[in-house]
Amino acid sequence: MSDHNWPQKSREMHNHHVDSTIWNDFQFRDDDIVVATYGKSGTTWMQQIIGQLLFDGTADVEIAEMSPWLDLRVPPKEVKLPAVEAQEHRRFLKTHLPVDALVFSPKAKYLYIGRDGRDVVWSFYNHHLNANAMWYEVLNDTPGRVGPPIEPPREDIREYFLEWLERDGFPLWPFWENIRSWWEVRDLPNVEMIHFSEMKADMPGQIQRIADFLEIPIRPESWDKILLHCSFDYMKEHATKSTPLGGAFWDGGAQVFVNKGVNGRWTEILTPDDVAAYESRALSELGEDCAKWLETGAR
Ligand code: A3P
């Protein structure tokens, strides 16, 4: 294990959503699992898969409750840390941090999911546009916020996308460094990179791959239940189990959170120049191999 160049935390990250310092006080266990993404990239889907693998295909595993977003500022770490410390099952935690703002354990297992930035923005826009007053209140008014508040978006998704691209992740957090930092550690033995498109194209194959990586045996009699419970339709129907606070942050309820589950909705709205601007930025930020992976999942 000492042969590897383990990532070291080199900075903290703070914004309306995030406080990375919680990881400094988190006590790792050797079998911890960390699900990492930039956001809107299939995080919940992966949590559902892990919940199904750990609990043998049991219906209605409360993954939102069990698998907290550790670096989200709410509830504060004084509440969140004792709750995860009290968990007796194998823990699976969620993060949206780049690797260099995390405390990295050589023993925990990390699953990073990539999704094309254009699909991520389409998903975020729906999440952000439909969020209710309570969402803004909780994010902006919980004490300890560093940086500006998050405001409601303008009702033009193309403008939202162009501003996100121009201001690298605005009004969320930087995009390219997130992808790049995880791509750089992809060969570590405890890191597995999975693409949203791979999960869509071959969910059974990816679930098996995840189970192998996490060393969780699957009982043949549980397989059909696991597949059913990880399907989009099932997850949409049971979205209150996987969505923070059962979906109370969206007036449309948890179904807003599990929205459409498809890629490429941006093709109807972005102009060829917009697409070219995104693709050339991806190339310059990520390099050819990583940009190709992010777009397609191909390696
Ligand atoms: P859309 O908003 O494009 O529909 P995250 O959990 O990281 O926030 O990602 C949310 C995205 O994952 C949403 O995308 C949601 O629909 C999609 N998703 C969640 N469960 C899914 C599933 N079982 N199959 C396909 N997509 C799923």
Residues whose N, C-alpha, C, O or C-beta is under 5 A from the ligand:
A	BS01	A3P	G39 K40 S41 G42 T43 T44 W45 D119 S123 C230 S231 F232 M235 F257 V258 N259 K260 G261 V262
